[in-house]
Amino acid sequence: MYPWDKVEPEKDSTLRMIHECMKRGHRTVVATPAGLTMRRSVTNVFGKVLSVEGKFPTTSQSLYKKVKVKEKMLPLAGFDVIFMRANPPIDSLMLNFLDSVKEDVFILNDIQGLREANNKLYTASLDEDAHDFIPITHVSKNKEYLKRVIKESADDKMILKPLDGMGGSGVIVVEKSATQNINSLLDFYISPGKDGVSNYVILQEYIEGADQGDVRVLMLNGEPIGAMKRVPAADDHRSNVSAGGSVKKHTLSKEEKTLCKTIGARLVQDGLYFVGLDIINGKLIEVNVCSPGGIVNINRLNKTKLQAKVIDFCENVVKFKSAADKRRHELKQTVQNA
């Protein structure tokens, strides 16, 4: 995950899951990608082992204040579950480390799934049935091509954003009439970073109703478990809470339920068990697979505990795997004793 001292206790979804794990008595360790280490060909991690003395805190906020941390290097294959909660963009070297333990540990979300879906190109790979729910999208780092796309668009507005952004960062509305602004904006977005490589840019059709906000849906094992409406601040087009948006209770429409059902099986097939969908007016804008948030607000609005559902799911996966391993061992023993 991101560094422990960067956690915002009042609104952190990861902290809610940590609290639920510890409440159930699970040994819980937090670490950053930088803590991954190879020792004698075994993948380890330098992490913080979390513990609480005395009465267990009833809230995540009080847990964060009271928890004791002990630095320790531990083998990743010794864990039952690894939660992938690092913010995008994804660290490809981190995934290479985790490849070595993917057969031993249940990873949420799956390594290959993260490779395929950690940027905004993933929706283009969805099945034909899902394409009715996906806005027209263009991705390129060719400035002249992108300018032509804007010029040829039948609509006056389009959405411009970086390929690897998060939390609404860098998402803007461009207007066809603002030619000079478009030129300089594309220069800024495409210009090479510290590595000297130019950046890809997304141009997406503007969905009517976007100024009224979007819907965040949390999906678990291919099914929606909670949703909320995110409303932009008066002076901003972005509805992300991190960008100043507010939230209100939301019940999924028939169209939104159909969207979830249409892509749910594909998400599970790709090992993307816990994701956040961003939907505007029935269109799937993004699939968030790295560290989807929303648990805190959805819980508050609906008086629920989504983190309990997530940990229930993980525990069930581990129980099933343990039972299968035990059965396999028994069958092998029968053969050995023949």
Disulfide bonds with the S-S distance in Angstrom:
none
